[in-house]
Amino acid sequence: MRMASGGGFGLIGPVWARAGGVIALGAAVCLGPAVGAQGDTAGAEGEECRLALPPGQVQRFELEAPDRLVVRIAGTPGSEIAGACVRGVRVDPPMNGHSLIRIDITPGTFQAVDLSGQAAVLIFRPKHVGEPGVYRIGPNDILTVSVPSHGIVRDVTVDSDGTIPFEVIGQVPVADMTLAEATRLVHDRLDAGYLKNPDISITVKEYASQYVFVTGQVRKPGKVYLRGSTTLKDVLAEAGGFDREASDELVVTRAHADGKPEVFRFTRTSVEGDLTNLVLAPGDEVHIPQRRYFFIQGEVQLPNRYEYSTGLTLMQSIAIANGLKEWANRREIRILRTGSGGGDKMVFDLRDIERQKSPDPLLQPGDIVIVPRRLM
């Protein structure tokens, strides 16, 4: 969608406007002449954080990536931009009389650009970090709103601005609310002058706003939408289950507001056996790595390629190969390891390991265990 204003700018992408000349963007803003910017500091107004742009003719705003906002400005900004609203700012060297200001942001916090004054001001709001097991309403969710006592049942879609339309009370902001919170809000607005203490029910008919990403060795990688207390096992089932090359390890990465990710590691066996089942939060990434192998050859009963699992030791690898043959040389068992710095060859005396005089060495994916034959 494209909109124009008397100030000479156009909006590209999904947008909504509110009083005071504040425009919330879905994609990019292209501005025409005479949009000045003043100041170089950020301030907070309640939960809102505002960042004024430096002097210069601002020509374009663009969300280059979820975590980066790019501003094109005529001339060279003469002041440094800083503030609590953003994670970092870099001004590229000017080219053809224009400079690019690259602003690193927390994804989802950039809300709008205020063009009502003489300065262009970026507006940020803290992003609600998803809580495991708590479903919060978001854009594109389809809700069923019912008032049984008055025979009212409506399916409504949450708009991109986070509101739903409902009867005489108009647009109701429900984004980032739980179902209980949204129900209370609709109840109170109806009770304020239209229906006395109405019995309200709100349920989710179609989930479309909260999701996790599933990557790696599953049959259907991609987005999986959450439905309240959605667990790791639920999501893996939605993704079609493991494919043939899935390893025994699962990794879940969860973002936090401070920018430090939290990492959970599970074994496939523990999830399939219901020994552990993490409740997922919006934005989690579930990754199933490809199966990894080690190799064992020489004087073992079953030399072959075997699947590697975390914590595998040399003695365990020999047991997996069904043990040693009669003429195996226990004194000189070798591990060949190839890394980025080249190959390593390590020699171990299995007798010392069996007597606990030496530790049982850990193997790594791709290791080659060689059990030589003794001469006599």
C-alpha positions in Angstrom: 0.0 0.0 0.0 1.2 3.6 -0.8 0.1 6.7 1.1 1.0 10.3 0.6 0.9 13.2 3.0 1.1 17.0 2.6 4.6 16.9 4.0 5.9 15.3 0.7 6.5 11.7 1.9 5.1 8.3 0.9 4.8 5.1 2.8 5.6 1.7 1.3 4.3 -1.5 2.8 1.6 -2.1 5.5 1.1 1.1 7.6 -1.2 2.7 10.1 -1.3 6.2 11.4 -2.4 7.8 14.6 -3.0 11.4 15.9 -0.1 13.8 16.0 1.5 12.8 12.7 3.0 9.6 14.0 3.3 6.9 11.3 4.0 3.3 12.2 5.7 1.3 9.5 5.6 -2.1 8.1 8.4 -1.8 5.6 9.9 1.6 4.6 9.3 5.3 4.5 10.5 7.5 1.6 10.5 11.2 2.4 10.6 14.2 0.1 12.1 17.6 0.8 12.3 19.7 3.9 12.1 17.1 6.7 14.5 18.4 9.2 16.0 16.5 12.2 17.3 18.0 15.4 19.1 16.7 18.4 21.2 13.6 18.9 20.0 12.1 22.2 17.3 9.6 23.1 14.7 10.0 25.8 12.0 7.9 27.4 8.4 8.8 27.6 6.7 6.2 29.7 7.5 2.9 27.9 8.3 4.9 24.7 11.8 5.6 23.8 12.5 8.4 21.3 15.6 9.0 19.2 15.9 12.3 17.3 17.9 12.2 14.1 20.8 14.6 13.4 20.4 17.7 11.2 20.1 17.0 7.5 17.5 16.3 4.9 16.2 12.8 5.7 15.3 11.0 2.5 14.5 7.4 3.4 13.9 5.0 6.3 14.2 1.3 5.6 14.2 -1.8 7.8 17.2 -3.5 6.1 16.9 -6.5 8.4 14.8 -7.3 11.5 17.7 -5.9 13.7 18.9 -3.0 11.5 17.3 0.3 10.5 18.9 2.3 7.7 18.4 6.1 7.3 19.5 7.9 4.2 20.3 11.5 4.8 21.7 14.3 2.7 25.1 15.7 3.7 27.3 14.4 6.5 25.8 14.2 10.0 27.8 16.5 12.3 26.8 14.9 15.6 27.0 11.5 17.1 23.8 9.5 17.7 23.5 7.7 21.0 20.8 6.6 23.3 19.2 3.8 25.2 16.7 3.0 22.4 19.3 1.3 20.2 22.1 -1.2 20.4 24.5 0.7 18.2 24.9 3.3 15.4 27.3 3.5 12.5 27.5 6.3 9.9 28.9 5.2 6.6 31.2 7.6 4.7 29.3 10.0 2.5 28.8 9.1 -1.2 27.4 11.4 -3.8 26.4 13.9 -1.1 24.5 11.4 1.0 25.2 9.4 4.1 23.7 6.2 5.4 23.1 5.9 9.1 22.9 2.2 10.1 21.1 1.7 13.5 21.3 -1.7 15.2 18.0 -2.3 17.0 16.3 -5.1 19.0 14.0 -6.8 16.5 10.4 -5.8 16.9 11.1 -2.7 19.0 10.9 0.0 16.2 7.4 1.2 16.1 7.1 4.5 14.2 8.6 7.7 12.9 7.1 11.0 14.3 7.0 13.7 11.6 4.7 16.1 13.5 7.5 18.4 14.6 10.4 20.0 12.9 12.6 17.0 13.6 12.2 13.4 12.5 12.0 11.3 15.6 12.2 7.5 15.7 10.0 5.8 18.3 10.8 2.5 20.0 8.9 0.4 22.5 10.3 -2.5 24.6 9.5 -5.8 22.9 7.6 -8.3 25.1 9.7 -11.4 25.4 7.6 -14.5 25.0 7.0 -16.6 28.0 6.9 -20.4 27.7 3.4 -21.7 27.9 1.7 -18.3 27.8 0.0 -17.5 24.5 -0.2 -13.8 23.6 -2.4 -12.5 20.9 -0.7 -11.1 17.8 -1.4 -9.8 14.3 -3.2 -12.2 11.9 -4.6 -14.4 14.7 -8.3 -15.2 14.1 -10.3 -14.9 17.3 -13.8 -16.0 18.1 -15.5 -13.4 20.3 -18.8 -14.6 21.9 -21.5 -12.9 24.0 -23.9 -15.9 24.5 -26.5 -13.9 26.5 -27.0 -11.6 23.5 -26.5 -14.2 20.7 -23.4 -12.5 19.4 -20.6 -14.7 17.9 -18.0 -13.0 15.7 -14.8 -14.3 14.1 -12.4 -11.3 13.9 -8.8 -11.1 12.6 -6.2 -9.1 14.5 -5.1 -6.3 12.3 -1.5 -5.3 11.7 -1.9 -2.5 14.3 -2.8 -5.1 16.9 -6.6 -4.2 17.1 -9.8 -6.1 16.5 -13.1 -4.6 15.4 -16.1 -5.4 17.6 -19.7 -4.1 17.4 -20.3 -0.6 18.9 -17.0 -0.3 20.8 -15.0 -0.1 17.6 -11.3 -1.1 17.4 -10.0 -2.8 20.5 -6.2 -3.1 21.0 -5.5 -6.8 22.0 -2.0 -7.4 20.7 0.5 -8.9 23.3 -2.4 -9.7 25.6 -3.4 -13.1 26.9 -6.9 -14.3 26.2 -7.9 -13.5 29.7 -6.6 -10.0 29.5 -8.3 -9.4 26.1 -11.6 -10.8 27.5 -11.4 -8.5 30.4 -10.8 -5.5 28.2 -13.7 -6.2 25.8 -15.9 -6.9 28.9 -15.0 -3.6 30.5 -15.6 -1.5 27.3 -19.0 -3.1 26.7 -19.9 -2.7 30.3 -19.0 1.0 30.3 -22.2 1.9 28.4 -23.6 -0.7 26.1 -24.2 -4.1 27.8 -24.4 -4.5 31.6 -21.8 -7.0 32.9 -21.8 -9.1 29.6 -20.5 -12.7 29.6 -17.7 -12.6 27.2 -15.7 -15.5 25.7 -12.7 -15.1 23.5 -10.9 -18.1 22.0 -8.3 -18.5 19.2 -9.8 -20.0 16.1 -6.5 -19.9 14.0 -3.0 -19.3 15.4 -0.9 -17.2 13.1 1.3 -14.8 15.1 3.5 -16.8 17.5 5.8 -19.3 16.1 9.2 -21.1 16.4 11.6 -22.0 13.7 12.6 -25.7 13.1 15.8 -26.2 11.2 18.0 -29.2 10.3 17.2 -32.8 9.9 13.4 -32.9 10.0 11.0 -33.7 7.1 9.3 -30.3 7.1 11.6 -27.6 8.3 10.3 -24.0 8.7 7.9 -22.1 10.9 5.7 -24.0 13.3 2.9 -21.9 15.0 2.4 -22.1 18.7 -0.9 -22.9 20.4 -0.4 -22.0 24.0 1.6 -24.6 25.9 3.2 -26.1 22.8 6.1 -28.5 23.7 9.2 -29.5 21.9 7.7 -32.9 21.1 4.5 -31.2 19.7 6.7 -29.0 17.4 8.7 -32.0 16.1 5.5 -33.8 15.2 4.3 -30.7 13.3 7.6 -30.7 11.4 7.0 -34.3 10.3 9.4 -35.9 12.6 13.1 -36.7 12.2 14.6 -37.6 8.8 17.1 -40.4 8.3 20.1 -38.3 8.9 19.0 -36.8 12.2 21.5 -37.0 15.0 20.7 -38.0 18.6 21.1 -34.3 19.7 18.5 -31.5 19.7 19.4 -27.9 20.3 16.9 -25.2 21.3 18.0 -21.5 21.3 15.9 -18.9 23.1 16.5 -15.2 22.8 16.2 -12.8 25.8 15.7 -9.1 26.0 19.3 -8.6 27.1 20.5 -10.0 23.8 22.1 -13.1 25.5 20.7 -16.3 24.0 19.8 -19.3 26.2 20.7 -22.7 24.8 19.0 -26.0 25.8 20.4 -29.4 24.7 18.5 -32.6 24.7 18.9 -36.1 23.3 16.5 -37.5 20.8 15.9 -40.5 23.0 14.9 -38.4 26.0 12.3 -36.4 24.0 10.9 -39.5 22.3 10.6 -41.3 25.6 8.9 -38.3 27.3 11.8 -38.0 29.8 12.0 -34.3 29.0 9.7 -32.0 27.0 10.5 -28.3 27.0 7.6 -25.9 26.7 8.6 -23.5 23.8 8.4 -19.7 23.7 7.7 -17.5 20.7 10.9 -17.1 18.6 12.7 -20.2 19.8 14.8 -22.0 17.2 14.8 -25.7 17.3 17.7 -27.3 15.5 18.3 -31.0 14.8 21.9 -31.5 13.6 22.9 -34.0 10.9 24.0 -37.4 12.2 27.8 -37.6 12.8 30.0 -40.6 12.6 33.3 -42.1 13.8 35.2 -45.0 12.2 37.0 -48.0 13.6 39.2 -50.4 11.7 41.8 -53.0 12.2 41.7 -55.8 14.8 38.1 -55.4 16.0 35.2 -57.9 15.5 33.1 -55.5 13.4 35.1 -52.7 11.8 32.8 -50.1 10.3 31.4 -46.6 10.4 29.2 -46.0 13.5 27.1 -43.1 14.7 28.8 -40.7 17.0 27.1 -39.5 20.2 28.3 -36.8 22.6 30.6 -38.2 25.3 31.7 -41.3 23.4 35.0 -42.7 24.6 37.7 -44.9 23.1 36.7 -48.0 25.1 33.0 -47.4 24.3 33.9 -47.3 20.6 35.7 -50.7 20.8 32.6 -52.1 22.6 30.4 -50.8 19.8 32.6 -52.7 17.3 31.9 -55.9 19.4 35.4 -55.9 21.0 38.9 -56.8 20.0 40.2 -59.7 18.1 42.7 -62.2 19.5 45.7 -60.6 17.8 44.9 -57.0 18.6 47.8 -54.8 19.9 46.4 -53.2 23.0 49.6 -51.1 23.5 49.3 -49.0 20.4 45.7 -48.1 19.6 45.7 -45.0 17.5 43.2 -42.2 17.0 43.5 -40.2 13.8 41.8 -36.8 14.0 41.5 -34.3 11.2 40.9 -30.6 12.1 41.2 -27.2 10.6 44.9 -27.1 11.6 45.7 -30.4 10.0 45.7 -34.1 11.1 46.7 -35.4 14.6 47.7 -39.0 15.5 47.4 -40.0 19.1 48.5 -43.4 20.5 47.0 -45.0 23.6 47.8 -48.0 25.7 44.5 -49.8 26.3 46.0 -51.7 29.2 46.6 -48.5 31.2 43.1 -47.3 30.5 41.6 -50.6 31.6 43.7 -50.4 34.9 42.5 -46.8 35.3 46.1 -45.6 35.2 45.2 -43.3 32.2 41.8 -41.6 31.4 39.6 -43.0 28.7 39.9 -40.4 26.0 36.9 -38.8 24.4 36.3 -39.2 20.7 35.2 -36.4 18.3 33.0 -36.7 15.2 35.0 -38.0 12.3 37.7 -39.7 14.4 39.3 -42.8 13.0 40.2 -45.5 15.6 42.9 -47.9 14.3 43.6 -51.1 16.3 46.8 -52.6 14.8 47.8 -56.3 14.8 50.5 -57.4 17.2 53.5 -59.2 15.7 53.7 -62.0 18.2 
